[in-house]
Amino acid sequence: MLCYNASLVFEQIGNFFRRLTVANTKSSQKRIRSSERKRERNRIYRSRTRTELKQARTAISSGNLEEAIAQTRHAIQILDKAVNKGILHKNNAARRKSRLMQHLNELQAQKQK
């Protein structure tokens, strides 16, 4: 079975894919290799940010204020790291942090009443 991606062709062999390049020049082949490495790295950090945000949201919805604050701080740190590495746009991270803090502030307001 062949799978096609922008400038790559993959051939499925068992449970893994073997890359067959379509690129003609050495520089374009190298570019494909480097972009594949970057894609893997970016995938790991994007996944980590999603996981941390989900854990923070879960902690907030559970109602435990101390745990929610700790998880939210950790999620914000992970978002900032993703921005510094160029994986997320700064406005995207700012929006996510703002929404997270909004939910945390609502929880804090409920606990103070």
Secondary structure, DSSP 8 states (H G I E B T S, - for coil): -EEEETTEEEEEETTEEEEEE---SHHHHHHHHHHHHHHHHHHHHHHHHHHHHHHHHHHHHHT-HHHHHHHHHHHHHHHHHHHHTTSS-HHHHHHHHHHHHHHHHHHHHHHH-
